Amino acid sequence: MTQPRAPAIELRGISKRFGAVAANKDVSLSVAAGSIHGIVGENGAGKSTLMSILYGFYEADAGEIRIAGEARRIRSPADAIAAGIGMVHQHFMLVETLSVVENVVLGAEGGARLGGGLARARAELTRLSQQYGLAIDPDATVGDLSVGLQQRVEILKALYRGAGILILDEPTAVLTPAEADQLFALLRALRTQGKTVILITHKLREIMDVTDAVSVMRRGEMVAHLRTAATSPPELAEAMVGRRVLLRVEKPPRERGTPVLEAVGLCCRDARGTETLRDVGLTLHAGEIVGIAGVAGNGQSELLEVLAGLIQPDRGVIRLDGQILATADRDPARLRERGLMHVPEDRQRSGLVAAFSAAESAILGYQHDPAFGAGPLLQPARIEAHAREAFAAYDVRPPDPALKTAKFSGGNQQKIVLAREIERRPKVLLVGQPTRGVDIGAIEFIHRRLLALRDAGVAILLVSVELEEVMALSDRIIAMCGGRITGERAAEAADERDLGLLMAGVTGEAA
C-alpha cells in the first residue's frame, strides 16, 4: 500500500512576539505538496511574520517547522534555501546595475573563478526559462527590465537555488493586470512540475482564480483552512475581518463644482532626457474623482509629482483656484498651505521615513503646525496623542506611535500616510495607489473615505494600477499611454476593453 505523501510544509504551534505585540499566536498550517496554497488576512494579521519565520528572517519563540515530514530548524535564509525554500518579496532584492545572470548567481557564485560559473549559470537559466516559459535575456541589465520581468528574475533566482517550495509575498502589488495573468500562468506551470507555492495576497479574486486551498489569519491567529472550490469571496472576507464586508463600492451620483486644479500643455523629461509627459492637460472640479488609467510607467507617476510640486515641468501651465502657479509657488509646502495634499505612490520612498517613529511619520510635512509645538521645539506628548487618535480612526496595527515606521506592514504604513493627508481637510487630493498592499477591510474603509471627501466637495485625482478600483471610484476616467492622454470617458460609459485599448495607445477613433 502506497504511503500518503507528507505535506510539503507543516507549521505546528508557531508563536512569535515583538515586545508587547504577539505577531503569531500558536499558528499551525499544513501545505500539500505540489499545490498552490493561499494565505489571506488583514494588514498586521501575521501573514508576513509567519512566512519570515519559515524563510529564516525570524526564529519562532515556540513551535516546530517540518519540511516534507522532517523537523527542521531554520535560523537564517541560508537554512531555508538549503531546505528547498525560496521567497519572492514584495520589494525585489535585486541589484539594478547588474545583469540577470549576475543577479541570479549573487551570493551563490561558487568560488573566485566567476567566468566558468557564469557560463554554467547562463546555461541553467536558459534551461529553466524554457522549462517554465520564463522568456528572459540572461545578459539584460535588470534596471532596464519591466517590473513584471524583474519578478521573473526573482523567481529564477529561487529555482536556480533548487527551490521546491516558493513563497510569494503580495506578488501582484506591483504588476499590471496582464502581468498578473502571466504570473498566474507561471504558477500553474510550477505546480504541474511538482513545485509547491504559497501565495500571500489580499486580493480575493486571485485566491479564487489560482489557489487549491486557502488559510485565513486574523490578529495573529489562524482562523480557517478552506478548499478554494468550497468557499467564496464574501466568506473569505468575513473570516479575514470578523464581520461582513461590502465588496462593491456604493457611489451615488453628484453634481461637480467649479474647476479647482487645471493643467495645460505639461511637458516633462527625466534625467536621461526621455519625455515622460507630452502636452498633458486636464481639469479637476470640486466634488469629483478623476481616475487615471494606464499601465505603470506611462506618465501617471510624473503627472502626480508635477502637480504635487515634487518635480518641475519643462513647459506648461498649472492653475490652482484659477490662479496660475509661478515656479516659486510650485513647492510642496506652499501647495499644502493652499489645500493641495498628496498621497505618494511609493510610500517608502516619498511618504515615510522608515527610521522615524510612526508618530513622527504621521506629521511629516506638517511638523511646523503650532498644534505640535511652539517655534522650533516640538512637543512629543502632543505628537503622540495626535498619532494615537489617527491610528484609532484608521485602525493602524499595532496602535503604537513609538514603534519605528519600518516595523509596520506595508498596508499599515499606507494607512499612516492616508490618515496624515486626508485628515488635513484638503481642497485637492492627489492620490497614488491608495490601496496598494492593503487588506480587504481597509480597502472598503479607504474607498468610503475617498467618496466622503468627494461628497464634501474635495477634488480628487486618483492613480491606481487596479483598473477595477479606477472604474469603481471615478466620475471621469482619463487614459494615458507613453506620457500622453489618449482618451477620456465618463465612468458610467467606460468598460475594460475600451479602456484597455486606450491604455495601449489606441485612440477612441481607431478603437
Order of alpha helices (4+ residues) and beta strands (2+ residues): beta-beta-beta-alpha-beta-beta-alpha-beta-alpha-alpha-alpha-beta-alpha-beta-alpha-beta-beta-alpha-beta-beta-beta-alpha-beta-beta-alpha-beta-alpha-beta-beta-alpha-alpha-beta-alpha-beta-alpha-beta-beta-alpha
